[in-house]
Amino acid sequence: MVTGAVAGLLAAMFAGASLLLASVQLAEHRPAAVGARWMGGGALAWAAGSGVQALATSSSIVVSFGDLLLMLGTVLMAGGALTAVGRTLPAGVILRLVTDSYLCAASLFLIAWVIGLRHVYGQVDPATFAFAMLPPMISLLVTYAAVPPVVKGRSTSWSLALTGTGVLATTTIDGLAAAVARLSDTAPPTWSVMLAPVAFLLLAAAPWALRPVESDSAPAGATPGNLVAMVPLALVAVATCTLLVHLAGGGREEPVTGVVALAGSAVLLLLVRLSVLAAINIRLRRLVSLGDRQLRELAESTGDVVLLCDYEGVVREIGAGVEVTYGYRPDQLLNGTIFDYIHPEDVPGIQRSLRAMVDDEGADPGTCLIACRVRASDGTWRPTESVATRHVSGDDLVLVTTRDVSDEEALRNQVAHLTFHDGITGLPNRAYFEERTREVLSGRTGHVAVIFLDLDGFTSVNDSVGHASGDHLLGQAARRLRGAVRPDDTLARWGGDEFAVLVETGGEAQLAVDLAERLLGAVSQEPFRVADRDVALTASVGVAFAEDDMPAGDLIRNADVAMARAKELGGRRVEVFAAQMHADVVRRLELAADLQRALIEQQFAIEYQPVVDLATSRVTAVEALVRWWRGSVFVPPDQFLGPAEDTGLIVPLSEWILRESCREVAAWRASSWDIGLSLNLSARQITAPRFVETVEEALAESGLPASALTLEVIEEMLVEDAEETIRRLSELRALGVRLAIDDFGTGYASLAFLRQLPVDMIKIDPSFVSGLGRDDTLTLLTRTIVRLGNDLGLVVVAEGIERPEQLELLREMGCTRGQGFLVARPMAARGVDSLMRTSLTV
């Protein structure tokens, strides 16, 4: 005993010193530092108590003081273990721990009493026995109270706390063995004496081996916690069995009041706990029932149908919402199977889901999602979404919440339809057509063709009767086209006033061309009725055939190129794609890019063609003509003016020509040469936002009088968007600028435009002048135009004079002005300088 006491004393002192020193090192981890200080103080208190017991004689006072120190050390050690794991215990948990500790201590005492303590009790005074057994019993109470929170801990210092509870267990065993030894006046077992020193040595090392606890390696709280919670009941059962066996064995000792009271208190405490558990169980059942009812009410308030069925699908209970949603009374469905109302194609999947819930009986949460079709009382199949959950009652029931998603399904279908269909015509849209073309080309076995159709003149419909009426016309056109295509063909609205058709011709390519002709006829066969008026339209149609391994995008592009070619040729025709068409488009794109670069790099130049007075042969004006030298290569105007007009580059190009030519002519006029300037206007230039302001600024910057500037327009410009064009030209006329109609006699303008637009000059087209003296009809027409101009007081200019007889006839007709190669060829500005103050001899 002395050796064990000394070993325990030294080990406890070493552990206390180690813990106190470690608490300084663990300052950053407050729970571990505080727990280590508490356990260090407990170890030193236990060492002091052990030392006092080792020096004790038979004096009961000394022995009692040592026991007090041991109990103090036990309490401090338990507090340190709880602090190290950072557990904050509610009052209810503390009360349960105390009662469980009391049940454990009482049960262990009763078991020990039957095994051997009753013999020791018979050898000593009852008071002495009670006094000797009190410290180890208190230590046992404290030990069990600390074990459950520590076992469930998740802290980094969990190993330190667990080692502390191990020390509590060993010192309790050591104290019990020492108490029995003192009472029986014998030496305790050697193993019991050495338990405490070994435990304290482990405790001394514990704070220096702390490691962060990962979530995967942390002790599982559920299973150990459940086992610890079962220990008091297990000990009570063992103690009860032990007492029964002892009594059944014929033990005739007189009952000991303390033992009887202890056993009775344990039984009473168990009864109290059972009463509390029963009350808690009743309360929990009420909460579950309330939650179940609230869940059903909540589901039914949202329009869901709630039902209970078994794993075979038999309905045990169903909410009243089924009558509102599906038209069935609840009593019609009770004790029937849900599979009678589910679409046969969906039944196998639902049965598999229910079987899976049975197979995974212990799984959490035991829930599955089900999508199926349910037959309503009117016979329609309604799409539904359901959630099936194992019922909390555990009676092999499934709680099913079903929602009718017919509206959502209809909305999804509508969104999908709108995604791939045009809202105006109802036809498939561009996205659908492209996808369908890729699909057909990937599995084609014969000829595949794409037809593109564009409505000629549709823009004027929108401008005249409005976009709403234009949309109505598109709907009519779509119905006509739909009637012309075959059922297997795919007709789509490509965009704007363009339609596309995907044709699978089998082995006959001519079928696609014939269909294109039918589509053209369907559009132009009769006028469209729009806004209480008849609108006659034609169409431009392009056809392209798929080649081997051709991507869908290339096939669609080729059809579009062919359609554009048909439109360029005047419309109301069908064009079949040829490779040359794509090459032309590519060249036009390249030319447009070169045009933009030429504007930046100033590759353009201006030449001036003189206009002479045919009577005096003097130069009265010059016409500015643009020239383009792409490097050392001359590009004819007819090759780049069209692309410039299409791309809109004609606007900045025309502005540059206007400013540059105004500056040159103003300089010539400053030299006392009364000369005018003529410029051709393009349609894009006239409709440009600041067209009139640009002309006004060019005149102001150059100093050229407005009366010296003549702007020429062709007759077609007066027909297309006539109202806006006449308004813009009238604003120019108000500035003092002179106006001329170029190529007069070849366009579609009526003579009424000469009244609406006060022009100053008409220019006879070269096609009339070329026939003078050779074609009597052209000669007569030219004479008529000259006489008309003179009668209206207009200046008449003949263009394209190349032969002397033409000049003589024009003079004889009374034409006042002329220009052409016979008069003078176009020349650069320095060439015009030589003409200043001179006349041209013709």
C-alpha positions, 0 to 999 in steps of 0.5 A, a space after each residue: 500500500 505504501 509503495 502504491 501510494 508513493 507511486 500514485 503520489 509521484 505520478 499525480 504530481 508529475 501529471 499535475 505539473 505537466 498539465 499546468 505547463 501544457 495549459 500555457 502552451 495551449 493558450 490559443 485553444 481556450 477549452 483545452 487550456 482551461 481543462 488542462 488547468 482544472 485537471 492539473 489542479 485535480 491531479 495535485 489535489 489527488 496527490 495531496 490526498 494520497 500522500 496524507 493517506 500514505 502517512 495516516 495512522 489509525 486516526 480517523 480524522 487524518 483519514 477523513 481529511 485525505 478522503 476529502 482531498 481525494 474527492 476534491 481532486 475527483 471533482 476538479 478532474 471531472 470539471 476539467 474533462 467537461 471543459 476540455 470538450 467544450 460541452 455546455 449542458 442544459 439543466 435537463 441534461 444535467 438532471 438526467 446525468 445525475 439520476 443516471 449516475 445515482 442509478 449506476 452507483 446504487 446498482 454497482 453497490 448492490 452488486 458488490 454488496 451481494 458479491 462481498 461487501 455484506 461480509 465486510 459489513 458484518 466485520 465492522 461498525 455500520 457507521 465506519 462502513 458507511 464512512 469508508 464507502 462514501 468517498 468511492 461512491 461519490 467518485 463513482 457518481 462524478 465519474 459516470 456524470 462526466 463520461 457521456 458528455 466526453 464520449 459524445 465530444 467533437 473537440 480537438 482536446 477530446 483525447 485529453 478529456 477521454 484520458 481524464 475520464 480514464 483517470 477518474 475510473 481508475 482512481 474510483 476503482 483504487 479508492 474502492 479497493 483501498 476502502 475495502 482493504 481498510 475495512 477488512 484490514 487486508 492489503 488491496 490487490 496489486 493491480 488496483 494499486 498500480 492502476 492510478 499511477 499508470 493512468 496519471 502517467 498517460 494523463 501527463 502525456 495527453 496534452 502534448 499529443 493533441 491533434 486537430 480532429 477531422 470530421 471523418 475521424 471524429 468519434 461518432 456521437 450517436 452509437 457511443 452515446 446510445 450505448 452510454 445511455 443504456 449503461 444505467 438500465 443495464 446495471 439496474 437489470 444486473 443488480 436486480 438479477 443479482 439480488 434475485 439470485 441471492 435471495 433465491 439461493 436461500 440467503 437468510 441475513 437480516 435486511 440492512 436498512 441502508 441497503 434496502 433504502 438504497 434499492 428502494 430509492 433506485 426503484 423509485 427513481 426508475 419509476 419517476 424516470 419511466 413516468 417522465 419518459 411516458 409523458 415525453 412520449 405522449 407529448 411527442 406523439 401529440 406533436 407528431 400527430 399535430 405535425 401530420 395534420 398540419 402537413 395535410 392541411 398545408 398540402 391541401 391548402 396548396 391544392 395537393 392531394 394527400 393520401 396514406 397507402 400501404 406498399 401494395 398501393 391500397 388507399 387507407 386514408 385520403 384527403 378531401 382535396 381529391 374531389 376538387 382536383 380529380 372529381 372523386 369522392 374520398 369514400 370512392 377511393 378508400 380500400 382501393 388501389 392507386 394503380 387503378 387510376 394511374 396510367 398503365 405505362 407508369 405503373 411499373 416504375 411506381 411499383 419499383 419505387 415502392 419496392 425500393 422503399 421497402 428494401 431500404 427500410 432503415 434508410 434515411 429519409 425514405 422518400 422518393 419522387 414520382 411523376 405519372 399520369 392520373 385518370 380524373 373522373 372525366 376520363 382525362 389523364 392529368 400529369 402529376 408530380 408526387 412525393 412518397 414518404 414512409 409514414 412516421 407511425 411505422 405501420 408499413 404506410 406511405 404518405 403520398 402528396 400529389 400535385 396536378 401539374 397540368 397547367 405547368 405542363 401546358 405552359 412548358 409545352 407552350 414555351 417549347 412551341 414558342 421556342 421553335 415556332 413563329 408567333 405570327 404565322 404559326 410556322 416553325 421558326 429559324 431554329 427549328 428549320 436549322 435543326 431539322 435540316 441537320 437531322 435530314 442531311 445526317 440520314 439522307 438517302 436521296 436528293 435534299 433541297 432547300 427553297 428560300 422565298 422572299 416577298 417582293 415589295 413587302 417593305 412598302 406594305 409595312 410603310 403604307 398600312 402599318 406593321 400590324 397589317 403587314 403581319 396579317 399579310 404574312 399570315 395569309 402568305 403562310 397559309 398559301 404556302 402551306 397549301 402548296 407544299 407536300 405534307 412531308 416538306 418542312 415549311 418555316 418562316 425564316 425571318 422578316 418576309 422570308 420563308 424557307 422550305 426543306 424538301 426531300 425529293 427522293 431521286 427526282 431533283 426536278 420536284 424541288 424546282 416544280 415546288 418552287 414554281 408552285 410557291 411563286 404562283 401561290 404568292 402572285 396568283 391573286 392579291 392579298 386583302 389587307 386593311 380593306 384594300 388589295 395588295 398584289 405581291 410577287 416573290 423571289 425564290 431560290 433553290 439549292 441542292 445538297 451535295 455529299 457531306 455538305 453542312 446544313 449551314 452551307 445548304 441554307 446559305 446557298 438557297 439564300 444566295 440564289 434567292 438574292 440573285 432572283 431578287 437582283 434580276 427583278 424578282 418574280 422568278 426562280 433561281 437555282 443555285 450555282 457555284 458562281 453565285 457564291 463567288 459573286 457574293 464573296 467578291 462583293 463582300 471583299 469589294 465592300 471591305 476594300 471600299 471601306 479601306 479605300 475611304 480611309 486611305 483616300 484612294 478615290 479621285 474626282 474627274 470632271 466632265 464639261 457641260 457646254 452651251 451648244 450654241 456658243 461652245 463655251 463650258 457652263 458647268 462640270 459634272 463631278 465623277 468619282 474614280 477609284 484606283 485600287 493600287 495601280 488597277 482602275 475599278 470601273 464605277 459600275 463595279 463599285 457604286 452598286 456595292 457601295 450603295 448596298 453597304 451604305 458606304 455611298 453616303 460618306 463617299 458622296 459627302 467627300 465628293 460633294 465637299 471636294 468638288 465644291 471646293 474646286 469649283 469655288 476656286 475656279 469661280 474665284 478666278 472670274 469663271 462663271 461655271 456650275 457644278 453637277 453632282 449625282 445623288 444616290 437613294 441612300 444619300 437622299 435618305 441619310 439623316 443629315 443630308 440637307 444639312 451636309 449640303 448646306 455645310 459643304 456650300 458654306 465651307 467652300 463658299 460656292 453659291 447654292 445656285 451654282 450647284 445642280 444635284 441630279 436624281 434619276 426617275 426611279 428615286 422619285 417613285 420609291 418613297 416618293 413623298 420623303 424624297 420630294 420633301 428632301 429635294 424641296 428643302 434643297 430647292 429652298 436653299 437655292 440649289 438647282 435640281 435636275 432629272 438625270 436619264 430622263 425618259 428611261 424611268 417610271 416617273 410620270 410627268 406629274 412629278 415635274 409639277 410636284 418637284 420644281 426642277 430646273 433641268 432635264 438630262 436626256 439619256 444617252 440611249 436616245 442620243 445614240 440613235 439620232 440620225 439612225 433611228 427615226 423613233 429615237 429621233 422623234 422621242 428626243 425631239 419631243 423631250 427637247 420641245 417639252 423641256 423648252 415649253 416648261 422653261 427647263 434647261 435641256 442637257 443631252 448626254 452621250 454626244 459622240 458623233 458630229 451629226 448628233 450634235 447638229 441635230 440637237 442644235 437644230 432641235 433647240 437643245 441648249 446644253 450637251 456633254 459627251 466624248 465629242 464635246 469633252 472627255 472627263 478630266 482631272 482638276 488640272 485639266 479643267 484649269 486649261 479650259 478656263 476662259 476658253 471655248 471648246 471648238 466642236 
